[in-house]
């Protein structure tokens, strides 16, 4: 059975192995690093064809300021780079990674706010999410149509209800992410003592939801890779 292209979301707090797992997907990989954290992880894959494209988040010290051409140029360059990587036949990337998708969503929203402010002629922000949703959705749809893997990492944030911390965590970013992907993963890490008394960090990946084998939802894998996911979900 030939492996299909997979659209995958990996969610976890920082430093839980999201970037490493994303880099185990098929090469060549176009890796869009929005938090500048891909370099040290790429070094662990010296034999793998991974092109890292860094797009740091613009520095903004107050959300009350009216920004002009702060996020919009970044979004336009990032958008064009992602679409070019998906369709770039010279390189024929098999996997596109956006790390983290949570920051991409912020860039898209803030860039659209800049466009709205100019159109409205004031500093106010119209809460219209139709266009930002379409821009984010377009990236997912383009990857599906092109037949490439798309991996998006996401932060998690604490869930508060009526100013009370519920003790649960939810995805931080585009709310439609989990509905737009084939596989929803969450990761955690645990430090254990080895038989020699040394400490070892183990990364665990839980299959939260998937469209291939629903009975496997909730399954937790230890130190999972792309090949492990394929073997479990598709028997490939």
RONU-847969 format. One record per atom (N, C-alpha, C, O): x, z, y. Coordinates in steps of 0.05 Angstrom, whole numbers, padded with zeros to 5 digits, always signed. Atoms other than C-alpha are relative to their C-alpha. Layout:
# RONU-847969
XZY;...
***
This chain:
# RONU-847969
+00017+00000-00024;+00000+00000+00000;+00017+00000+00025;+00035+00017+00028;-00015+00002-00024;+00028-00021+00067;-00011+00020+00021;-00035+00023+00024;+00008-00021-00019;+00027+00034+00120;-00013-00013+00024;-00001-00032+00035;+00012+00010-00024;-00021+00020+00177;+00014+00011+00025;+00028+00031+00023;-00010-00013-00024;-00002+00032+00249;-00017+00025+00005;-00042+00024+00001;+00013-00025-00003;-00020+00103+00267;+00001+00009+00029;+00021+00007+00043;+00001-00012-00026;-00043+00134+00332;-00002+00030-00005;-00021+00039-00018;-00003-00028+00008;-00023+00207+00329;+00004+00018+00025;+00019+00011+00043;-00004-00021-00020;-00028+00269+00373;+00014+00024-00012;+00005+00033-00033;-00014-00024+00009;+00021+00327+00364;-00001+00020+00022;+00010+00016+00044;+00003-00021-00020;+00003+00390+00402;+00013+00026-00008;+00012+00034-00031;-00012-00026+00005;+00040+00455+00409;+00011+00011+00026;+00015-00005+00045;-00014-00011-00024;+00071+00502+00461;+00028-00013+00000;+00036-00025-00020;-00028+00011-00001;+00142+00481+00484;+00017+00011-00023;+00014+00033-00032;-00021-00007+00020;+00199+00482+00433;-00011+00007-00027;-00004+00027-00040;+00012-00004+00027;+00157+00477+00370;+00005-00024-00018;-00008-00025-00039;-00007+00022+00017;+00187+00413+00342;-00016-00026+00004;-00014-00044-00013;+00017+00024-00005;+00139+00361+00372;+00018-00025+00003;+00013-00046-00009;-00017+00023-00005;+00194+00315+00397;+00015-00008-00025;+00018-00032-00030;-00014+00007+00025;+00233+00319+00332;-00018-00015-00019;-00010-00036-00030;+00019+00013+00018;+00172+00301+00291;-00006-00029+00009;-00007-00047-00007;+00006+00027-00011;+00157+00242+00337;+00023-00019-00006;+00018-00043-00011;-00023+00018+00005;+00227+00215+00327;+00004-00007-00029;+00021-00024-00036;-00002+00007+00029;+00218+00213+00251;-00018-00025-00006;-00017-00035-00028;+00016+00024+00005;+00168+00155+00260;+00017-00025-00001;+00040-00024+00006;-00015+00024+00004;+00189+00084+00245;+00014-00011+00025;+00003-00010+00047;-00016+00013-00021;+00243+00051+00287;-00004-00030+00000;-00013-00042-00020;-00010-00010-00025;+00256+00018+00334;-00022+00016+00015;-00046+00010+00013;+00019-00017-00014;+00224+00071+00378;+00006-00002+00030;+00028-00001+00039;-00002-00002-00029;+00210+00067+00453;-00011+00027+00007;-00035+00033+00005;+00007-00028-00004;+00210+00139+00474;-00001+00006+00030;+00019+00005+00044;+00004-00005-00029;+00180+00155+00543;+00001+00031+00004;-00018+00045-00003;-00004-00029-00003;+00207+00224+00562;-00007+00007+00029;+00006+00000+00048;+00010-00008-00026;+00169+00255+00619;+00008+00028+00008;+00004+00037+00031;-00010-00027-00006;+00199+00325+00614;+00030+00002-00003;+00041+00024-00003;-00029+00002+00002;+00271+00302+00606;+00012+00015-00024;+00035+00024-00023;-00010-00016+00023;+00277+00336+00538;+00007-00016-00024;+00011-00004-00045;-00004+00017+00024;+00290+00277+00492;+00029-00002-00009;+00035-00005-00032;-00029+00004+00006;+00366+00273+00497;+00011+00017-00023;+00023+00005-00041;-00011-00017+00022;+00386+00333+00454;-00012-00006-00027;+00002-00003-00047;+00013+00005+00025;+00336+00315+00401;+00009-00027-00011;+00013-00030-00035;-00010+00026+00009;+00357+00242+00398;+00027+00002-00013;+00033-00014-00031;-00027-00003+00011;+00428+00265+00383;-00001+00008-00029;+00019+00004-00043;+00002-00007+00028;+00402+00290+00317;-00007-00024-00018;-00008-00022-00042;+00007+00025+00014;+00384+00218+00298;+00020-00022+00007;+00012-00042+00018;-00021+00019-00009;+00451+00182+00309;-00002-00028-00011;+00006-00048+00001;+00002+00026+00013;+00435+00125+00261;-00026-00014+00007;-00031-00037-00003;+00027+00011-00004;+00365+00112+00288;-00001-00015+00027;+00011-00007+00047;+00003+00017-00024;+00346+00058+00339;-00022+00012+00018;-00046+00006+00014;+00019-00014-00018;+00313+00100+00394;+00009-00006+00029;+00031+00002+00037;-00005+00004-00029;+00310+00077+00467;-00016+00020+00016;-00040+00021+00014;+00013-00020-00016;+00295+00134+00514;-00003-00009+00029;+00017-00017+00041;+00006+00007-00028;+00262+00119+00581;-00010+00025+00014;-00031+00036+00007;+00007-00025-00014;+00261+00179+00628;-00015-00005+00026;-00006-00020+00043;+00016+00001-00025;+00208+00187+00681;-00007+00028+00008;-00028+00039+00001;+00006-00027-00008;+00213+00255+00713;-00024+00003+00018;-00029-00015+00034;+00023-00005-00016;+00152+00285+00744;+00008+00004+00029;+00028+00018+00034;-00007-00004-00028;+00154+00280+00821;-00002+00030+00008;-00019+00044-00002;-00001-00028-00008;+00171+00346+00854;-00021+00004+00022;-00019-00007+00044;+00021-00006-00020;+00110+00374+00890;-00002+00031+00001;-00006+00044-00020;+00000-00029-00002;+00111+00445+00917;-00026+00012+00009;-00029+00036+00011;+00027-00010-00007;+00038+00449+00937;-00020-00021-00006;-00017-00044+00002;+00021+00019+00006;-00025+00416+00911;-00019-00003+00024;-00037-00020+00023;+00017+00002-00023;-00057+00426+00980;+00009-00022+00019;-00005-00031+00037;-00010+00020-00017;-00013+00374+01012;-00012-00028-00006;-00018-00034-00029;+00008+00028+00004;-00037+00303+01023;+00025-00016-00006;+00043-00018+00011;-00024+00015+00008;+00013+00260+00986;-00005-00030+00005;-00028-00039+00001;+00002+00029-00004;+00026+00187+01002;+00023-00013-00015;+00047-00008-00009;-00021+00014+00015;+00063+00143+00952;+00020+00019-00013;+00044+00013-00014;-00017-00018+00015;+00090+00202+00913;-00003-00005-00029;+00017-00009-00043;+00005+00005+00028;+00058+00193+00846;-00007-00029-00007;-00002-00038-00029;+00009+00028+00006;+00031+00122+00853;+00023-00018-00009;+00019-00033-00028;-00022+00017+00010;+00099+00087+00848;+00009+00007-00028;+00016-00010-00044;-00008-00009+00026;+00117+00129+00788;-00019-00010-00021;-00011-00020-00042;+00020+00009+00019;+00052+00113+00753;+00002-00030-00004;+00000-00039-00027;-00001+00029+00004;+00058+00038+00766;+00024-00008-00016;+00022-00026-00034;-00024+00007+00016;+00129+00035+00739;-00002+00009-00028;+00005-00005-00047;+00004-00010+00027;+00112+00079+00680;-00020-00016-00016;-00015-00023-00039;+00021+00017+00013;+00049+00039+00664;+00012-00026-00009;+00008-00034-00032;-00012+00026+00007;+00087-00027+00666;+00020+00003-00023;+00022-00015-00040;-00020-00004+00021;+00143+00001+00623;-00012+00005-00027;-00003-00006-00047;+00013-00005+00025;+00096+00027+00570;-00013-00026-00011;-00010-00032-00035;+00013+00025+00009;+00056-00038+00567;+00021-00021-00009;+00017-00035-00029;-00021+00018+00007;+00120-00079+00565;+00012+00007-00027;+00018-00011-00044;-00011-00009+00026;+00147-00037+00507;-00019-00007-00023;-00010-00015-00045;+00019+00007+00021;+00083-00047+00468;+00000-00029-00007;-00003-00037-00030;+00002+00029+00004;+00085-00122+00477;+00026-00014+00000;+00027-00039-00001;-00026+00012-00002;+00160-00134+00480;+00009-00011-00027;+00020+00004-00043;-00006+00012+00026;+00171-00183+00423;+00030-00002-00006;+00038-00003-00029;-00028+00001+00005;+00246-00186+00433;+00010+00024-00015;+00027+00022-00033;-00009-00025+00013;+00254-00114+00412;-00018+00006-00024;-00009+00017-00044;+00020-00006+00021;+00191-00108+00369;+00000+00030-00007;+00005+00037-00030;+00002-00029+00005;+00184-00033+00376;-00022+00005-00021;-00044-00007-00019;+00020-00008+00020;+00147-00003+00317;-00015+00025+00008;-00037+00030-00001;+00012-00025-00009;+00133+00063+00351;+00004+00004+00030;+00026+00000+00041;-00001-00007-00028;+00117+00082+00423;-00006+00030+00001;-00026+00040-00010;+00004-00029-00002;+00124+00156+00440;-00003+00007+00030;+00012-00002+00046;+00003-00011-00027;+00097+00190+00503;+00002+00030-00002;-00014+00043-00015;-00007-00028+00004;+00127+00259+00510;+00005+00014+00027;+00026+00010+00039;+00026-00006+00012;+00087+00296+00535;-00022-00016+00014;-00020-00023+00037;+00024+00013-00011;+00020+00262+00545;-00013+00017+00021;-00027+00006+00039;+00012-00018-00020;-00002+00323+00584;+00010-00006+00028;-00005-00005+00047;-00011+00007-00026;+00045+00303+00641;-00009-00028+00008;-00014-00033+00032;+00010+00026-00007;+00024+00230+00637;-00028+00002+00013;-00034-00012+00032;+00027-00003-00011;-00048+00252+00650;+00001+00011+00029;-00014+00002+00046;-00003-00010-00027;-00025+00291+00711;+00009-00022+00019;-00002-00025+00041;-00010+00022-00016;+00013+00231+00738;-00023-00020+00006;-00026-00029+00029;+00022+00019-00004;-00048+00186+00728;-00020+00012+00020;-00029-00003+00038;+00020-00012-00018;-00096+00235+00763;+00011+00002+00028;-00004-00005+00047;-00010-00003-00027;-00050+00249+00822;+00004-00027+00013;+00000-00030+00037;-00004+00027-00011;-00034+00175+00831;-00027-00011+00009;-00029-00023+00030;+00026+00010-00008;-00108+00159+00833;-00011+00016+00024;-00025+00004+00041;+00007-00015-00024;-00119+00215+00883;+00012-00012+00025;-00001-00014+00046;-00012+00014-00023;-00070+00180+00929;-00015-00025+00007;-00019-00031+00031;+00015+00025-00006;-00108+00115+00922;-00027+00007+00013;-00035-00006+00032;+00026-00008-00011;-00174+00150+00936;+00002+00010+00029;-00014+00003+00046;-00003-00011-00027;-00148+00186+00997;+00004-00023+00021;-00006-00021+00043;-00004+00022-00018;-00125+00121+01028;-00026-00015+00005;-00033-00023+00027;+00025+00014-00002;-00192+00088+01013;-00020+00015+00016;-00036+00003+00031;+00020-00016-00013;-00232+00146+01040;+00009+00006+00029;-00008+00014+00046;-00009-00005-00028;-00189+00153+01103;+00002+00030+00007;+00000+00037+00030;-00002-00029-00005;-00183+00229+01095;+00018+00013-00021;+00028+00000-00039;-00017-00014+00019;-00144+00282+01058;-00016+00012-00023;-00004+00025-00040;+00016-00011+00022;-00202+00301+01012;+00004-00014-00026;+00014-00037-00027;-00004+00011+00027;-00201+00289+00937;-00028-00004-00013;-00041+00016-00019;+00025+00005+00014;-00262+00256+00906;+00005+00004-00030;+00023-00008-00042;-00004-00006+00028;-00270+00281+00835;-00014-00022-00017;-00036-00018-00027;+00010+00023+00016;-00280+00214+00800;+00021-00005-00022;+00043-00014-00017;-00018+00003+00022;-00249+00213+00731;-00004-00026-00016;+00010-00030-00036;+00005+00025+00015;-00276+00145+00709;+00024-00017-00001;+00031-00027-00023;-00024+00017-00001;-00215+00106+00732;+00024+00013-00015;+00037-00001-00030;-00022-00013+00016;-00163+00157+00706;-00005-00001-00030;+00014-00007-00045;+00007+00001+00028;-00199+00159+00639;+00005-00028-00011;+00016-00032-00033;-00004+00027+00009;-00197+00083+00635;+00029-00007-00002;+00038-00021-00020;-00029+00006+00001;-00123+00080+00651;+00014+00013-00024;+00031+00001-00037;-00011-00013+00024;-00106+00130+00597;-00010-00013-00025;+00006-00019-00043;+00012+00012+00024;-00153+00099+00546;+00013-00028-00005;+00016-00036-00028;-00012+00027+00003;-00122+00030+00560;+00026+00000-00016;+00031-00019-00031;-00025-00002+00015;-00055+00053+00533;-00005+00003-00029;+00009-00010-00046;+00006-00005+00028;-00085+00077+00468;-00011-00026-00012;-00004-00034-00035;+00012+00025+00010;-00126+00013+00460;+00020-00022-00003;+00020-00037-00023;-00020+00021+00002;-00067-00032+00474;+00018+00004-00024;+00025-00016-00037;-00017-00005+00024;-00025+00002+00420;-00015-00007-00025;-00003-00019-00044;+00015+00007+00024;-00081-00006+00370;-00001-00030-00004;+00003-00040-00026;+00003+00029+00002;-00090-00080+00386;+00027-00013-00007;+00028-00033-00021;-00027+00011+00005;-00014-00092+00383;+00010+00007-00028;+00029-00005-00037;-00008-00007+00027;-00009-00058+00315;+00026+00017-00001;+00041+00016-00020;-00023-00017-00001;+00045-00008+00336;-00009+00029-00003;-00032+00036+00003;+00006-00029+00001;+00048+00067+00323;+00001+00011+00029;+00019+00003+00044;-00001-00015-00026;+00032+00110+00384;-00001+00029-00006;-00020+00039-00018;-00002-00029+00003;+00053+00183+00384;+00000+00012+00027;+00017+00006+00044;+00002-00015-00025;+00032+00228+00441;+00003+00029-00006;-00011+00040-00023;-00003-00028+00003;+00056+00299+00446;-00016+00013+00023;-00019+00002+00044;+00016-00014-00020;+00014+00350+00483;+00006+00030+00000;+00012+00042-00021;-00003-00028-00002;+00022+00420+00509;-00027+00013-00008;-00048+00000-00008;+00024-00016+00004;-00028+00475+00490;-00001+00021+00023;+00020+00029+00033;+00003-00021-00020;-00056+00525+00540;-00020+00021-00010;-00036+00015-00027;+00019-00021+00007;-00093+00591+00534;-00028-00007+00009;-00032-00019+00031;+00028+00005-00007;-00168+00585+00533;-00013+00025+00012;-00013+00047+00000;+00012-00022-00014;-00203+00629+00584;-00030-00005+00004;-00038-00028+00010;+00029+00002-00004;-00278+00642+00588;-00009+00023+00018;-00005+00046+00011;+00009-00021-00019;-00307+00680+00648;+00023+00019+00007;+00019+00043+00007;-00024-00015-00008;-00237+00702+00668;+00010+00019-00022;+00025+00038-00016;-00009-00016+00023;-00225+00731+00598;+00016-00018-00019;+00006-00039-00027;-00016+00015+00019;-00169+00706+00553;-00012+00003-00028;-00014+00025-00038;+00013-00001+00026;-00202+00687+00487;+00020+00004-00023;+00012+00009-00046;-00020-00002+00021;-00136+00690+00449;+00004-00026-00015;+00020-00028-00033;-00002+00026+00013;-00145+00617+00429;+00015-00019+00019;+00018-00014+00043;-00013+00020-00016;-00107+00556+00453;-00014-00027-00003;-00024-00034-00024;+00012+00026+00000;-00133+00488+00472;+00019-00021+00011;+00039-00013+00024;-00017+00021-00010;-00102+00421+00489;+00001-00001+00030;-00019+00001+00043;-00004+00001-00029;-00073+00417+00559;+00005-00029+00007;+00026-00041+00001;-00004+00028-00007;-00084+00348+00587;-00026-00016-00003;-00048-00005+00002;+00023+00018+00003;-00131+00289+00573;-00019+00010-00022;-00011+00011-00045;+00019-00012+00020;-00193+00318+00539;-00008-00019-00022;-00017-00010-00043;+00008+00020+00020;-00207+00253+00502;+00021-00007-00020;+00017-00024-00037;-00023+00007+00017;-00140+00253+00467;-00007+00001-00030;-00002-00019-00044;+00005-00003+00029;-00163+00279+00399;-00020-00020-00011;-00018-00028-00034;+00019+00020+00009;-00221+00230+00396;+00012-00028+00000;+00001-00046-00012;-00012+00027-00002;-00174+00171+00411;+00021-00005-00021;+00032-00027-00022;-00022+00003+00019;-00124+00183+00355;-00010+00001-00029;-00033+00008-00035;+00007+00000+00029;-00123+00175+00279;+00007+00027-00013;-00006+00036-00032;-00009-00025+00012;-00086+00240+00265;+00005+00021+00022;+00018+00015+00042;-00004-00022-00019;-00089+00306+00303;+00017+00022-00013;+00009+00033-00034;-00018-00020+00012;-00030+00353+00289;+00005+00023+00020;+00005+00019+00044;-00009-00022-00016;-00013+00422+00314;+00024+00013-00013;+00026+00014-00038;-00024-00011+00011;+00054+00456+00306;+00005+00029+00009;-00003+00037+00030;-00008-00027-00006;+00082+00526+00304;+00028+00004-00013;+00036-00011-00030;-00025-00006+00013;+00149+00557+00287;+00001+00030-00008;-00012+00047+00003;-00002-00027+00010;+00169+00619+00249;+00030+00004-00008;+00042-00013-00021;-00028-00007+00007;+00237+00653+00241;+00000+00018-00024;-00012+00039-00025;-00001-00016+00025;+00253+00678+00171;+00029+00007-00007;+00048-00006+00002;-00026-00008+00009;+00311+00713+00139;+00006-00013-00026;-00011-00013-00044;-00008+00013+00025;+00349+00675+00085;+00010+00021-00020;+00012+00045-00013;-00010-00019+00020;+00375+00706+00021;+00027+00012+00007;+00036+00032-00003;-00026-00010-00009;+00442+00714+00056;-00002+00017+00025;+00018+00025+00037;+00004-00017-00024;+00411+00754+00112;+00001-00015+00026;+00001-00002+00047;-00002+00015-00025;+00416+00697+00162;-00029-00008+00009;-00047-00007-00007;+00026+00008-00011;+00359+00674+00207;-00003-00030-00001;+00015-00045+00005;+00006+00028+00002;+00326+00607+00196;-00027-00006+00013;-00046+00007+00007;+00025+00007-00013;+00273+00574+00240;-00014-00022-00016;-00002-00043-00022;+00016+00019+00014;+00218+00538+00203;-00022-00011+00018;-00036+00005+00031;+00022+00012-00015;+00171+00489+00237;-00023-00008-00019;-00018-00021-00039;+00023+00006+00016;+00101+00483+00209;-00019-00019+00015;-00024-00016+00039;+00018+00019-00012;+00054+00425+00221;-00027+00001-00015;-00029-00002-00039;+00027-00001+00011;-00021+00432+00210;-00015-00026+00006;-00016-00035+00029;+00017+00023-00004;-00065+00371+00200;-00027+00011+00009;-00044+00019-00007;+00025-00011-00011;-00122+00392+00246;-00023-00019-00005;-00046-00010-00010;+00021+00020+00004;-00162+00327+00239;+00013-00026-00006;+00034-00032+00004;-00010+00027+00006;-00153+00257+00211;-00022-00017-00010;-00042-00007-00020;+00021+00019+00008;-00192+00195+00195;+00005-00012-00028;-00011-00029-00037;-00007+00011+00026;-00159+00181+00127;-00010+00017-00023;-00024+00006-00041;+00008-00019+00021;-00171+00242+00083;-00011+00025+00012;+00004+00045+00015;+00012-00024-00013;-00219+00292+00116;+00004+00026-00016;+00005+00047-00004;-00003-00024+00017;-00211+00340+00057;+00027+00014+00005;+00031+00037-00002;-00026-00012-00005;-00139+00351+00079;+00002+00014+00027;+00023+00025+00034;+00000-00014-00025;-00158+00378+00147;+00005+00030-00004;-00008+00042-00021;-00007-00029+00003;-00127+00447+00154;+00025+00003-00016;+00036+00025-00017;-00024-00002+00017;-00068+00431+00108;+00024+00004+00018;+00028-00009+00039;-00024-00006-00015;-00002+00460+00133;+00024-00009-00015;+00027-00003-00039;-00024+00011+00012;+00064+00425+00119;+00024+00013+00012;+00025+00018+00036;-00024-00013-00009;+00133+00456+00124;+00021-00021+00006;+00027-00038-00011;-00021+00019-00009;+00186+00416+00164;-00009-00029-00005;+00006-00045-00016;+00011+00027+00006;+00142+00354+00161;+00014-00022+00016;+00024-00018+00038;-00010+00024-00012;+00165+00284+00177;-00022-00021-00002;-00043-00017-00015;+00019+00023+00002;+00129+00217+00185;-00005-00007-00029;-00028-00011-00037;+00003+00007+00029;+00142+00202+00111;-00017+00020-00014;-00033+00013-00032;+00016-00020+00012;+00112+00268+00091;-00030-00004+00006;-00047-00001-00011;+00027+00004-00008;+00049+00254+00131;-00012-00024-00015;-00035-00023-00023;+00009+00023+00013;+00043+00185+00101;-00006+00005-00030;-00026-00004-00041;+00003-00006+00028;+00052+00211+00030;-00025+00017-00005;-00039+00012-00025;+00023-00018+00003;-00001+00265+00039;-00026-00015+00007;-00046-00012-00008;+00025+00011-00010;-00053+00225+00078;-00007-00027-00012;-00030-00034-00016;+00005+00027+00009;-00044+00155+00050;+00012-00007-00027;+00007-00028-00038;-00013+00005+00026;-00004+00162-00014;+00020-00022+00001;+00025-00035-00019;-00019+00022-00003;+00048+00114+00014;+00029+00011-00005;+00048-00004-00003;
***
